[in-house]
Amino acid sequence: MSGLHNTKSKTLSALCALLACICAFMLAACSSSSTQQVSASITDDYQIKVEVPLSGAWSRIEAQCAQTPEMDNATLAYCNIEGDVAVAYFGSLEQGQTYYVRYIGCEGSGSTENKEYSESFGITVSTGQTATGSLLSRDSSANDGVPYALIVGAVVCVLLIVFALLLLVMKVYVSRTSHRIAAIKQLNEDYLPLIGMPTRLMTFPYNLTSKQQFDRFDAEGVILSKAVLEKERFDEMVMHYITAKANLRDYQTHVAQIEPTQFRHKLLANEEARQFAKLRYKRRDSFSLARVVWTYISPKGRNRYSDEAAYGDEMLAAVVSKAESREGEKAVYEAHKAQERAAMTPQMRYDVLARDGYRCVRCGATAEMGAVLHVDHIIPVSKGGKTEMDNLQTLCEDCNLGKGNRYCE
Ligand SMILES: [Zn+2]
């Protein structure tokens, strides 16, 4: 019965199963006890003819006849088998007088001790009189008229119902009177709207066109660029989570501060603990807020490769701050570039050209030869190069464009 203690639903289902078993058991017990109609009639020569239909269940039938229902001084008659009916006759009877007839049937093997049933009923001696009784197969070990299985089933049923009622009463009593249950219900009411986690999930799917692309796929790069491009969406989700998390911490602190149980009895305390655990908000351990899914399907769809990276709240917060710092770097870099470009005055440009003799320092081309001369940063601005005479040189357009951002030796 201790197994019925776990949860309400388990208790109920266990009870249902047990009741079903008992019902089945009782039905089986009832259907196994067969009833046979037996009859007595008065013959033309004023004898009582007792007829008992024979079936496999009965091994021996005896008949008794007496003038009182208690069967005092009864006459015994053995039955003759006539076809599938056992027949016995009682003669030398007084007309108009009522006699009592009793059948004794032995079931099965014929051992009279185990399964025996008898029934008596009255019949008045007068031609045409008939009377019937029933011969009910049953276990004679039970003293009263009700089959043993029925009694056992009924007792178990009653016990189970009592047990279930007690359980229910205990549950209700605990939930109504427990300070802990009342406290956590109040906390749930106050906090649950603040700590709920949204289920919306950002998914970024990528269908790639080669296996090489698939192998080299940079999920973190994707999520970083998404965090920049869809900054508001990311920020909103991360902020929601951070707030919800802070509220959850508050909730958990308050839950831990709820006073210990007031119940001294272990059964009540256990029931309270069970209800408390059920009411207490539990956050899922892991979940993802954003997902990057990348797939490559080979030509004709022979092979399908798929992988994904999931980002939970903490990881997303890191991604957002990383994206922000990358954006910050970019802003600093843009500011630096603008500043250095602004530092290049027409005077400075002229000074550099004059210093280098109005010719490309790389190939020696001059304006007279048709070259377009540029003043170039030796260490590029993008690499932190400054706009100073030492870092400037004259290059023709061809040489300058071929150089790109490489350092000049
Ligand atoms: Zn040149």
Boltz pocket constraint, residues with backbone or C-beta under 6 A from the ligand:
constraints:
  - pocket:
      binder: B
      contacts: [[A, 360], [A, 361], [A, 362], [A, 363], [A, 364], [A, 365], [A, 395], [A, 396], [A, 397], [A, 398], [A, 399], [A, 400]]
      max_distance: 6.0
